Amino acid sequence: MIWLTWRQFRGQALVAVAVLATLATYLVVLGLRIRTAYEVNVDCAGCSVETAKDVFENAYFTPLLLTGFLVVLVPGIVGAFWGAPLLAREFEAGTHRLVWNQSISRTRWLAVKLGLVTLAGATLTGALSLLLTWAASPYDKLFDGRFDPLLFPARNIAPLGYAVFAVVAGVTVGLLVRRTVPAMAILLAGFVLLQILVPTMVRPHLQPAVTETVAWTAANARGLMINGTGEVRTENFAVPGAWVLTSNPQMFDAAGNPATQEQIESCPHSEPSVHKACIETKGFHMTLSYQPADRYWTFQWLEFGFYLVLAGLLAGFAFWRIPRGLN
């Protein structure tokens, strides 16, 4: 049974190996370039971190962003093109009956197919994720934003969970739909929907957020804004390495009263840096909810486990369903 499954799958496996080799070469070259740039622009006497950030963003933001999108999409592609057709194609062609009339049980047939393709999908995704994590590590260290929604799902172990889930979900959908193209479409739509819902509705609540009063500092804020009601709010305030959940919090002065436009405008506007430095001396603060930087790996493992649980539930359903009513 293992040999038969391998023969049916070897063409896709060879294509995956070729794609992995190409992307691995690209990521190794990219990683070496980023490390060289880091030594030149960061690990040097008198280097400016802000200047280095500009250099890195201009040179490497787009390649890393596009590669990250690819790493996130690979599980969905694997689930659609490997998982969904795995059983649906057999049902469409009627070849499942030939196997089922032999000594192979339906459960063993499903276990071999599901196990082999899931392992291949997880290996491909894991290799790409590890390579991208290695290549981008100096960039990520410089910007200190591992919780960023564009970075978190493309690094370390979270993509492995996506891959296992996508393959198992594809196989389960194929088992139910029994038509290849509709099964592929349903899997892709479901995977994309989860990639939107989990970061916005599930991930922020995997751990209770820390809520505390934080002093306003020029280094951690992009700027200030005054809304139509006169409230002074800070734009995109960052806690180093943390995932800030509060968007544009309201500012308060040292006495605990809401900051006013007059207090802000009392500072000189000659240069942005001078203006921010003046505001910083006024003791402004805000209330923030955030996930601390030291919870990064906790969130990686929790999201990995979340997708494994979903995959386990779908696999359990598939093994329950396969002996019943399928001819």
RACORMO-V64843 format. One record per residue. RES is the residue in one small letter. PSI is psi in whole degrees, -180 to 180 (none if undefined). OMEGA is omega in radians with two decimals (* if undefined). BURIAL is + if it has 16 or more other ideal C-beta (glycine too) atoms within 10 Angstrom, else -. Layout:
RES/PSI/OMEGA/BURIAL
RES/PSI/OMEGA/BURIAL
This chain:
m/-40/3.12/+
i/-42/3.13/-
w/-42/3.12/-
l/-44/3.14/-
t/-40/3.11/+
w/-42/3.13/-
r/-38/3.12/-
q/-26/-3.00/+
f/-10/-2.94/+
r/-33/3.11/-
g/-46/3.11/-
q/-37/3.14/-
a/-41/3.14/+
l/-39/3.08/-
v/-42/3.13/-
a/-41/3.12/+
v/-42/3.13/-
a/-43/3.12/-
v/-43/-3.14/-
l/-42/3.14/+
a/-42/3.13/-
t/-48/-3.12/-
l/-35/3.11/+
a/-43/3.10/-
t/-46/3.13/-
y/-45/-3.09/-
l/-35/3.09/+
v/-46/3.12/-
v/-45/3.14/-
l/-43/3.14/+
g/-40/3.12/+
l/-39/3.10/-
r/-42/3.14/-
i/-41/3.12/+
r/-39/3.08/+
t/-44/3.12/-
a/-34/3.13/+
y/-42/3.11/+
e/-39/-3.08/-
v/-39/-2.98/-
n/-16/-3.09/+
v/-52/-3.11/+
d/61/3.13/-
c/155/-3.13/-
a/130/3.09/-
g/8/-3.14/-
c/142/3.10/-
s/127/3.13/-
v/-40/-3.13/-
e/-41/3.08/-
t/-41/3.12/-
a/-40/3.12/+
k/-41/3.10/-
d/-43/3.14/-
v/-48/-3.11/+
f/-41/-3.11/+
e/-42/3.13/-
n/-36/-3.03/-
a/-35/-2.92/-
y/-7/-3.12/+
f/-50/-3.08/-
t/-47/3.11/-
p/-42/-3.14/+
l/-36/3.12/+
l/-47/-3.12/-
l/-40/3.10/-
t/-38/3.09/+
g/-43/3.07/+
f/-40/3.14/-
l/-44/-3.14/-
v/-38/3.12/+
v/-35/-3.10/+
l/-26/-3.09/+
v/-45/3.09/+
p/-41/3.10/+
g/-41/3.11/+
i/-43/3.11/+
v/-44/3.13/+
g/-38/-3.11/+
a/-42/-3.02/+
f/-18/3.08/+
w/-49/-3.05/+
g/-52/-3.05/+
a/-43/-3.13/+
p/-10/-2.98/+
l/-46/3.09/+
l/-37/-3.10/+
a/-40/3.13/+
r/-37/3.11/+
e/-42/3.14/+
f/-40/3.13/+
e/-42/-3.10/+
a/-16/-3.12/-
g/10/-3.09/-
t/-14/3.12/-
h/-30/-3.12/+
r/-36/-3.14/-
l/-44/-3.13/-
v/-42/-3.08/+
w/-21/3.10/-
n/-2/3.07/-
q/-164/-3.10/-
s/-2/-3.11/-
i/127/3.09/-
s/157/3.12/-
r/-39/-3.12/+
t/-43/3.11/-
r/-39/3.11/-
w/-47/3.13/+
l/-42/-3.09/+
a/-43/-3.12/+
v/-48/-3.12/+
k/-48/-3.10/+
l/-43/-3.11/+
g/-45/-3.09/-
l/-47/-3.07/+
v/-36/3.10/+
t/-43/3.11/+
l/-41/3.13/-
a/-43/-3.14/+
g/-42/3.13/+
a/-37/3.13/+
t/-46/3.13/-
l/-50/-3.11/+
t/-43/-3.14/+
g/-41/3.13/+
a/-44/3.13/-
l/-41/-3.14/+
s/-44/-3.14/+
l/-40/3.12/+
l/-44/3.12/+
l/-40/3.11/+
t/-43/3.11/+
w/-47/-3.08/-
a/-40/-3.03/+
a/-2/-3.01/+
s/-42/3.08/-
p/-39/3.10/+
y/-48/3.14/+
d/-37/3.12/+
k/-39/-3.11/-
l/-44/-3.07/+
f/-16/3.02/+
d/50/-3.11/-
g/51/-3.05/+
r/-21/3.10/+
f/-6/-3.11/+
d/133/-3.09/-
p/-18/3.08/-
l/-18/-3.10/-
l/-42/-3.02/+
f/-47/-3.07/+
p/-3/-3.09/+
a/5/-3.07/+
r/154/2.95/+
n/-130/-2.92/+
i/-13/-3.13/+
a/-43/3.14/+
p/-27/3.09/+
l/-41/3.09/+
g/-40/3.11/+
y/-41/-3.09/+
a/-47/3.14/+
v/-45/3.14/+
f/-46/-3.05/+
a/-42/3.14/+
v/-48/-3.13/+
v/-41/3.11/+
a/-41/3.12/+
g/-43/3.11/+
v/-43/-3.13/+
t/-43/3.10/+
v/-42/3.09/+
g/-36/3.10/+
l/-37/-3.10/+
l/-44/-3.06/+
v/-40/3.10/+
r/23/3.03/+
r/130/-2.96/+
t/-55/-3.05/+
v/-48/3.07/-
p/-38/3.13/-
a/-41/3.11/+
m/-43/-3.12/+
a/-44/-3.14/-
i/-43/-3.14/+
l/-47/-3.13/+
l/-43/3.14/+
a/-43/3.14/-
g/-39/-3.13/+
f/-45/3.12/+
v/-41/3.13/-
l/-43/3.12/-
l/-38/3.14/+
q/-17/3.05/-
i/-43/-3.05/-
l/-41/-3.06/-
v/-48/3.14/+
p/-29/-3.06/-
t/-32/-3.01/-
m/-22/-3.07/-
v/-54/-3.04/-
r/-43/-3.12/+
p/-19/-3.05/-
h/9/3.11/-
l/-24/3.05/+
q/144/3.08/-
p/133/-3.12/-
a/153/3.01/+
v/129/3.10/-
t/123/-3.12/-
e/166/3.09/-
t/130/-3.06/-
v/136/3.10/+
a/141/3.10/-
w/129/3.08/+
t/144/-3.10/-
a/-33/-3.08/-
a/-26/-3.04/-
n/3/-3.10/-
a/141/3.08/+
r/-38/-3.12/-
g/-166/-3.14/-
l/155/3.09/+
m/148/3.10/-
i/117/-3.07/-
n/-176/-3.05/-
g/-22/3.13/-
t/3/3.11/-
g/2/3.11/-
e/137/3.07/-
v/124/-3.13/+
r/151/3.11/+
t/144/-3.10/+
e/124/2.99/-
n/54/3.09/-
f/135/-3.05/+
a/134/2.92/+
v/123/-3.01/+
p/120/3.07/-
g/-7/-3.04/-
a/168/3.06/+
w/103/-3.11/+
v/124/-3.08/+
l/-20/-3.14/-
t/124/-3.12/+
s/124/3.08/-
n/64/-3.10/-
p/154/3.11/+
q/145/-3.13/-
m/147/3.08/+
f/151/-3.14/+
d/-176/-3.05/+
a/-25/3.14/-
a/-2/3.14/-
g/6/3.11/-
n/152/3.10/-
p/134/3.12/-
a/147/-3.09/+
t/161/3.12/-
q/-35/-3.13/-
e/-39/3.12/-
q/-38/3.14/+
i/-44/-3.06/+
e/-11/3.09/-
s/-16/3.11/-
c/145/-3.12/+
p/145/-3.11/-
h/18/-3.08/-
s/-43/3.11/-
e/146/3.14/-
p/-39/-3.11/-
s/-39/3.12/-
v/-41/3.14/-
h/-46/3.14/+
k/-40/-3.14/+
a/-38/3.11/-
c/-44/-3.14/-
i/-37/-3.11/+
e/-29/-3.11/+
t/-11/-3.06/-
k/-4/3.07/+
g/29/3.10/-
f/150/3.11/+
h/173/-3.11/+
m/165/3.08/+
t/124/-3.09/-
l/145/2.91/+
s/132/-3.10/-
y/162/3.02/+
q/119/-3.06/+
p/157/-3.10/+
a/-34/-3.07/-
d/0/3.08/-
r/4/-3.06/+
y/-52/-3.10/+
w/-30/3.04/-
t/-44/3.13/-
f/-37/3.08/+
q/-48/-3.13/+
w/-38/3.14/-
l/-42/3.13/+
e/-39/3.05/+
f/-47/3.14/+
g/-37/3.12/-
f/-46/-3.14/+
y/-32/3.07/+
l/-39/3.10/-
v/-45/3.09/-
l/-44/3.13/+
a/-41/3.13/+
g/-41/3.12/-
l/-42/3.13/-
l/-41/3.11/+
a/-42/3.10/+
g/-41/3.09/-
f/-43/-3.12/-
a/-43/3.13/+
f/-29/3.05/-
w/-37/-3.04/-
r/-36/-2.96/-
i/-36/3.13/+
p/-4/-2.98/-
r/117/2.92/-
g/18/3.09/-
l/117/-3.11/-
n/none/*/-
